[in-house]
Amino acid sequence: MSTHILLIEDNEQNRYLATFLLERHGYRVTHAGDGRTGIALATSQAFDLILLDIQLPLMDGHAVARALRADPALARVPIVAVTSYAMAGDREKVLAEGCNGYLEKPIDPQTFVADVAAFLPPAVCSP
């Protein structure tokens, strides 16, 4: 069974690029276009990793990260913020809210899949 990734991202072009790169390497990707939908999916399906945009409609990524971390069933699922927020303190803020990692946008197509795989537990790091 392939590694299952939840991508919570509202921008269609960003979703397309990330999905294309990940699926090309054998990962299975499920999308959510806003934070509330992302939380609903994360609590109803099993994911190996969650990629989380911070600038989301309805509920920002900070609130989504806190909500996901409040659910004991999701405690072991890595959450990686993928965001254009790159000011001093932004990385520390998302890590303090429960994210395991932080990747800056725009993503680099040459390194994105390896960057994402680095956050997967060893047992699931291969597609």
Residue frames as a rotation matrix with the C-alpha (Angstrom) as fourth column:
MET 1
0.585 0.811 0.000 0.00
0.811 -0.585 0.000 0.00
0.000 0.000 -1.000 0.00
SER 2
-0.135 -0.679 0.721 1.37
0.641 -0.615 -0.459 3.42
0.756 0.400 0.518 -0.91
THR 3
-0.734 -0.216 -0.645 2.11
0.640 -0.539 -0.548 6.27
-0.229 -0.814 0.533 1.43
HIS 4
0.168 0.903 0.397 -1.02
0.890 -0.312 0.334 8.42
0.425 0.297 -0.855 1.87
ILE 5
-0.824 -0.495 -0.277 -0.55
0.559 -0.789 -0.253 12.19
-0.093 -0.363 0.927 2.17
LEU 6
0.410 0.906 -0.104 -3.20
0.891 -0.423 -0.169 14.78
-0.197 -0.023 -0.980 3.03
LEU 7
-0.734 -0.584 0.347 -2.54
0.658 -0.738 0.151 18.07
0.168 0.339 0.926 1.26
ILE 8
0.345 0.805 -0.483 -4.44
0.851 -0.486 -0.201 20.98
-0.396 -0.342 -0.852 2.82
GLU 9
-0.760 -0.616 -0.206 -3.97
0.378 -0.678 0.630 23.76
-0.528 0.401 0.748 0.26
ASP 10
0.228 0.934 -0.274 -6.44
0.292 -0.334 -0.896 26.26
-0.929 0.124 -0.349 -1.19
ASN 11
0.054 -0.273 -0.961 -4.43
-0.764 -0.631 0.136 27.36
-0.643 0.726 -0.243 -4.23
GLU 12
0.873 0.436 0.218 -5.24
-0.203 0.731 -0.651 25.18
-0.444 0.524 0.727 -7.22
GLN 13
0.646 -0.696 -0.315 -1.85
-0.442 -0.004 -0.897 25.66
0.623 0.718 -0.311 -8.91
ASN 14
-0.266 -0.745 0.612 0.04
-0.951 0.100 -0.292 24.77
0.156 -0.659 -0.735 -5.72
ARG 15
0.281 0.465 0.840 -2.18
-0.568 0.786 -0.244 21.69
-0.773 -0.408 0.485 -5.24
TYR 16
0.969 0.123 -0.215 -1.58
-0.248 0.464 -0.850 20.60
-0.005 0.877 0.480 -8.83
LEU 17
0.275 -0.947 -0.167 2.21
-0.658 -0.058 -0.751 20.93
0.701 0.316 -0.639 -8.66
ALA 18
-0.345 -0.410 0.844 2.59
-0.922 0.319 -0.222 19.22
-0.178 -0.855 -0.488 -5.27
THR 19
0.477 0.617 0.626 0.23
-0.449 0.783 -0.430 16.42
-0.756 -0.077 0.651 -6.27
PHE 20
0.880 -0.192 -0.435 1.94
-0.380 0.266 -0.886 15.91
0.286 0.945 0.161 -9.64
LEU 21
-0.061 -0.997 0.050 5.37
-0.801 0.019 -0.599 15.63
0.596 -0.077 -0.799 -8.01
LEU 22
-0.347 -0.047 0.937 4.24
-0.826 0.488 -0.282 13.34
-0.443 -0.872 -0.208 -5.20
GLU 23
0.646 0.669 0.366 2.10
-0.398 0.706 -0.586 11.04
-0.651 0.233 0.723 -7.35
ARG 24
0.654 -0.489 -0.576 4.92
-0.592 0.142 -0.793 10.75
0.470 0.860 -0.197 -9.90
HIS 25
-0.486 -0.868 0.103 6.97
-0.705 0.320 -0.632 9.23
0.516 -0.380 -0.768 -7.08
GLY 26
-0.532 0.299 -0.792 4.23
0.192 0.954 0.232 6.79
0.825 -0.028 -0.565 -6.06
TYR 27
-0.957 0.236 -0.168 2.59
0.118 -0.211 -0.970 8.67
-0.264 -0.949 0.174 -3.20
ARG 28
-0.233 0.953 0.195 -1.20
0.853 0.104 0.511 8.80
0.467 0.286 -0.837 -2.87
VAL 29
-0.988 -0.152 -0.036 -2.51
0.155 -0.909 -0.387 12.34
0.026 -0.387 0.922 -2.29
THR 30
0.023 0.998 -0.053 -5.88
0.982 -0.013 0.191 13.47
0.190 -0.056 -0.980 -0.94
HIS 31
-0.723 -0.302 0.622 -6.78
0.333 -0.940 -0.070 17.17
0.606 0.156 0.780 -1.13
ALA 32
0.190 0.769 -0.610 -8.58
0.952 -0.297 -0.078 19.60
-0.242 -0.565 -0.789 1.12
GLY 33
-0.091 -0.176 0.980 -9.15
0.677 -0.733 -0.069 23.16
0.731 0.657 0.185 -0.07
ASP 34
0.177 0.122 0.977 -9.70
-0.518 -0.832 0.198 24.64
0.837 -0.541 -0.084 3.39
GLY 35
-0.697 -0.604 0.386 -8.84
-0.602 0.200 -0.773 23.94
0.390 -0.771 -0.503 7.01
ARG 36
-0.087 0.745 0.662 -12.21
-0.876 0.259 -0.407 22.61
-0.474 -0.615 0.630 8.13
THR 37
0.801 0.331 -0.499 -12.32
-0.565 0.696 -0.444 20.09
0.200 0.637 0.744 5.32
GLY 38
-0.072 -0.934 -0.351 -8.73
-0.483 0.341 -0.806 19.12
0.872 0.112 -0.476 6.11
ILE 39
-0.635 -0.100 0.766 -9.57
-0.768 0.184 -0.613 18.42
-0.079 -0.978 -0.194 9.73
ALA 40
0.417 0.875 0.248 -12.62
-0.791 0.483 -0.374 16.36
-0.447 -0.040 0.894 8.71
LEU 41
0.670 -0.229 -0.707 -10.52
-0.443 0.641 -0.627 14.28
0.596 0.733 0.328 6.32
ALA 42
-0.382 -0.922 0.072 -7.67
-0.576 0.176 -0.798 13.85
0.723 -0.346 -0.598 8.81
THR 43
-0.543 0.217 0.811 -10.06
-0.770 0.256 -0.584 12.50
-0.335 -0.942 0.028 11.44
SER 44
0.509 0.839 0.192 -11.92
-0.657 0.522 -0.544 10.17
-0.557 0.151 0.817 9.07
GLN 45
0.908 -0.283 -0.308 -9.07
-0.071 0.623 -0.779 8.59
0.412 0.730 0.546 7.06
ALA 46
0.645 -0.761 -0.073 -5.59
0.418 0.271 0.867 7.29
-0.640 -0.589 0.493 7.80
PHE 47
0.893 -0.436 0.112 -2.74
-0.152 -0.527 -0.836 9.46
0.423 0.730 -0.537 6.56
ASP 48
0.437 -0.834 -0.336 1.00
0.885 0.465 -0.003 9.00
0.159 -0.296 0.942 6.85
LEU 49
-0.697 -0.647 -0.309 1.71
0.665 -0.745 0.059 12.74
-0.268 -0.164 0.949 6.58
ILE 50
0.564 0.826 -0.013 -0.19
0.778 -0.536 -0.327 16.04
-0.277 0.174 -0.945 6.43
LEU 51
-0.667 -0.661 0.345 1.08
0.738 -0.649 0.185 18.94
0.102 0.378 0.920 4.30
LEU 52
0.283 0.821 -0.496 -0.52
0.918 -0.381 -0.106 22.14
-0.276 -0.425 -0.862 5.59
ASP 53
-0.279 -0.226 0.933 -0.70
0.532 -0.846 -0.046 25.56
0.800 0.483 0.356 3.98
ILE 54
-0.694 -0.007 -0.720 -0.89
0.678 -0.342 -0.650 28.35
-0.241 -0.940 0.242 6.57
GLN 55
-0.765 0.461 -0.449 -2.91
-0.485 -0.872 -0.069 30.89
-0.424 0.165 0.891 4.56
LEU 56
-0.840 0.535 0.087 -6.25
0.516 0.741 0.429 29.10
0.165 0.405 -0.899 4.24
PRO 57
-0.466 0.768 0.439 -9.85
-0.460 -0.634 0.621 30.28
0.756 0.087 0.649 3.96
LEU 58
0.485 0.849 -0.211 -12.33
-0.132 0.310 0.942 29.76
0.865 -0.429 0.262 6.81
MET 59
0.962 -0.255 0.099 -9.68
-0.040 0.228 0.973 28.63
-0.270 -0.940 0.209 9.30
ASP 60
0.503 -0.822 -0.269 -5.97
-0.810 -0.339 -0.478 29.44
0.302 0.458 -0.836 9.01
GLY 61
0.302 -0.470 -0.829 -3.25
-0.072 0.856 -0.511 26.82
0.951 0.214 0.225 9.15
HIS 62
-0.715 -0.535 0.450 -2.23
-0.452 -0.136 -0.881 27.81
0.533 -0.834 -0.145 12.69
ALA 63
-0.111 0.782 0.614 -5.71
-0.960 0.075 -0.269 26.92
-0.256 -0.619 0.742 13.98
VAL 64
0.683 0.327 -0.653 -5.75
-0.567 0.801 -0.191 23.76
0.461 0.501 0.733 11.87
ALA 65
-0.238 -0.863 -0.446 -2.41
-0.172 0.489 -0.855 22.60
0.956 -0.126 -0.265 13.30
ARG 66
-0.744 -0.012 0.668 -3.64
-0.662 -0.121 -0.740 23.18
0.089 -0.993 0.082 16.86
ALA 67
0.299 0.941 0.161 -6.90
-0.937 0.321 -0.140 21.30
-0.183 -0.109 0.977 16.15
LEU 68
0.519 -0.169 -0.838 -5.07
-0.372 0.838 -0.400 18.36
0.770 0.519 0.372 14.59
ARG 69
-0.546 -0.826 -0.139 -2.66
-0.168 0.271 -0.948 18.15
0.821 -0.494 -0.287 17.51
ALA 70
-0.433 0.474 0.766 -5.57
-0.900 -0.181 -0.397 18.23
-0.050 -0.862 0.505 19.98
ASP 71
0.689 0.674 -0.266 -6.77
-0.703 0.711 -0.018 14.89
0.177 0.200 0.964 18.56
PRO 72
0.141 -0.676 0.723 -4.87
-0.674 0.470 0.571 12.03
-0.725 -0.568 -0.389 20.26
ALA 73
0.638 0.160 0.753 -5.53
0.309 0.843 -0.441 9.77
-0.706 0.514 0.488 17.25
LEU 74
0.904 -0.280 0.324 -3.39
0.235 -0.307 -0.922 12.09
0.358 0.909 -0.212 15.11
ALA 75
0.822 -0.570 0.000 -0.51
-0.292 -0.422 0.858 12.48
-0.489 -0.705 -0.513 17.56
ARG 76
0.064 -0.863 0.501 1.89
0.241 0.500 0.832 10.38
-0.968 0.068 0.240 15.48
VAL 77
0.523 0.162 0.836 1.01
0.847 0.008 -0.532 11.82
-0.093 0.987 -0.133 12.08
PRO 78
-0.523 -0.774 -0.357 3.69
0.687 -0.631 0.360 14.31
-0.504 -0.057 0.862 10.99
ILE 79
0.741 0.669 0.055 2.38
0.603 -0.628 -0.491 17.74
-0.294 0.397 -0.869 9.99
VAL 80
-0.445 -0.892 0.072 4.55
0.807 -0.365 0.465 19.86
-0.388 0.265 0.883 7.71
ALA 81
0.472 0.519 -0.712 3.71
0.172 -0.847 -0.503 23.51
-0.865 0.115 -0.489 7.08
VAL 82
-0.372 -0.491 0.788 4.21
0.910 -0.023 0.415 24.44
-0.185 0.871 0.455 3.44
THR 83
0.617 0.671 -0.411 3.95
0.685 -0.715 -0.139 28.19
-0.387 -0.196 -0.901 3.35
SER 84
0.260 -0.477 0.840 5.07
0.600 -0.602 -0.527 31.46
0.757 0.641 0.129 1.86
TYR 85
0.960 0.003 0.281 5.40
-0.217 -0.627 0.748 32.87
0.179 -0.779 -0.601 5.38
ALA 86
0.436 -0.880 -0.191 9.15
0.732 0.470 -0.493 33.26
0.523 0.075 0.849 5.66
MET 87
0.402 -0.259 0.878 9.60
-0.398 -0.913 -0.088 36.10
0.825 -0.314 -0.470 8.12
ALA 88
-0.725 -0.688 0.028 11.66
-0.263 0.240 -0.934 35.82
0.636 -0.685 -0.355 11.29
GLY 89
-0.740 0.380 0.556 9.72
-0.562 0.107 -0.820 33.76
-0.371 -0.919 0.134 13.81
ASP 90
0.150 0.862 -0.484 7.28
-0.982 0.186 0.028 32.14
0.114 0.471 0.874 11.35
ARG 91
-0.151 -0.284 -0.947 9.04
-0.282 0.930 -0.234 28.76
0.947 0.231 -0.221 11.44
GLU 92
-0.961 -0.276 -0.033 9.17
-0.033 0.229 -0.973 28.78
0.276 -0.934 -0.229 15.23
LYS 93
-0.472 0.857 0.208 5.47
-0.833 -0.355 -0.424 29.68
-0.289 -0.373 0.881 15.46
VAL 94
0.336 0.642 -0.690 4.27
-0.816 0.564 0.128 26.76
0.471 0.520 0.713 13.31
LEU 95
-0.392 -0.527 -0.754 6.58
-0.019 0.824 -0.566 24.35
0.920 -0.208 -0.333 15.12
ALA 96
-0.964 0.050 0.261 5.23
-0.266 -0.159 -0.951 25.56
-0.006 -0.986 0.167 18.48
GLU 97
-0.141 0.990 -0.011 1.69
-0.961 -0.139 -0.239 24.95
-0.238 -0.023 0.971 17.24
GLY 98
0.341 0.280 0.898 2.41
-0.362 0.920 -0.149 21.30
-0.868 -0.274 0.415 16.53
CYS 99
0.896 -0.091 -0.434 3.95
-0.406 0.226 -0.886 21.11
0.179 0.970 0.166 13.09
ASN 100
0.692 -0.674 0.259 6.92
0.400 0.656 0.640 18.78
-0.601 -0.339 0.724 12.73
GLY 101
-0.400 -0.853 0.335 8.46
0.781 -0.126 0.611 20.74
-0.479 0.506 0.717 9.90
TYR 102
0.471 0.397 -0.788 8.35
0.018 -0.897 -0.441 23.78
-0.882 0.194 -0.430 7.68
LEU 103
-0.334 -0.521 0.786 8.88
0.859 0.176 0.481 24.08
-0.389 0.835 0.388 3.94
GLU 104
-0.331 0.137 -0.934 8.92
-0.089 -0.990 -0.114 27.42
-0.940 0.045 0.339 2.17
LYS 105
0.495 0.481 0.724 6.98
0.776 0.130 -0.617 28.28
-0.391 0.867 -0.309 -0.98
PRO 106
0.546 0.516 -0.660 7.52
-0.827 0.457 -0.327 28.42
0.133 0.725 0.676 -3.77
ILE 107
0.640 -0.304 0.705 8.43
-0.122 0.866 0.485 24.77
-0.758 -0.397 0.517 -3.57
ASP 108
-0.220 -0.787 -0.576 11.45
-0.901 -0.062 0.429 23.55
-0.374 0.613 -0.696 -5.48
PRO 109
0.739 0.596 -0.313 10.32
-0.673 0.669 -0.314 20.80
0.022 0.443 0.896 -7.88
GLN 110
0.119 -0.792 -0.599 13.83
-0.442 0.498 -0.746 19.31
0.889 0.353 -0.291 -7.81
THR 111
-0.826 -0.563 -0.029 13.86
-0.185 0.320 -0.929 18.75
0.532 -0.762 -0.369 -4.03
PHE 112
-0.193 0.830 0.523 10.21
-0.919 -0.339 0.199 18.79
0.343 -0.443 0.829 -2.93
VAL 113
0.635 0.489 -0.598 9.63
-0.318 0.871 0.375 15.02
0.704 -0.047 0.708 -2.83
ALA 114
-0.141 -0.771 -0.621 12.86
0.514 0.479 -0.711 14.40
0.846 -0.420 0.329 -0.90
ASP 115
-0.776 -0.092 0.624 12.03
-0.371 -0.733 -0.570 17.27
0.510 -0.674 0.535 1.45
VAL 116
0.220 0.945 0.240 8.61
-0.887 0.092 0.452 15.74
0.405 -0.313 0.859 2.15
ALA 117
0.537 -0.036 -0.843 9.99
0.031 0.999 -0.023 12.19
0.843 -0.014 0.537 2.52
ALA 118
-0.556 -0.830 0.036 12.39
0.045 -0.074 -0.996 13.43
0.830 -0.552 0.078 5.21
PHE 119
-0.539 0.416 0.732 9.40
-0.826 -0.431 -0.363 13.94
0.164 -0.801 0.576 7.51
LEU 120
0.493 0.717 -0.494 7.94
-0.606 0.690 0.396 10.45
0.624 0.104 0.774 7.03
PRO 121
0.469 -0.306 0.828 8.61
-0.664 0.496 0.559 7.80
-0.582 -0.812 0.030 9.64
PRO 122
-0.538 -0.819 -0.199 11.22
-0.751 0.358 0.555 5.29
-0.384 0.448 -0.808 8.37
ALA 123
-0.559 0.356 0.748 8.60
0.226 0.934 -0.276 2.55
-0.798 0.015 -0.603 8.02
VAL 124
0.429 0.830 0.356 6.63
0.640 -0.001 -0.768 4.57
-0.637 0.558 -0.532 5.47
CYS 125
0.043 -0.446 -0.894 9.22
-0.233 -0.874 0.426 6.80
-0.972 0.190 -0.142 3.79
SER 126
-0.955 -0.292 0.058 9.00
-0.018 0.253 0.967 4.86
-0.297 0.922 -0.247 0.54
PRO 127
-0.345 0.868 -0.358 5.95
-0.937 -0.340 0.079 5.20
-0.053 0.363 0.930 -1.69
